[in-house]
Amino acid sequence: MPSAGDRPRRRVRIVPRGPLLIEGPVEIVLPDGTEVVCDRFVVAICQCHRSRIYPLCDTSHRRARPSRRREE
């Protein structure tokens, strides 16, 4: 395994009420030891646990909460 100085930094963006956006490619290790490899440029990691493709986000968080319409 390369030392921390040899690996490029990865940017992680936290989206309020949405996924974690991580610059890819990434390897994700789940609590049960399952590994998910994703070669995408940006990887969206589900935080709501509603995704059908968990741990990756499928935008289920958008349907899970009522939309807020601006009162005019």
Secondary structure, 3 states (H helix, E strand, C coil): CCCCCCCCCCCEEECCCCCEEEECCEEEECCCCCEEEECCCEEEECCCCCCCCCCECCCHHHHHCCCCCCCC
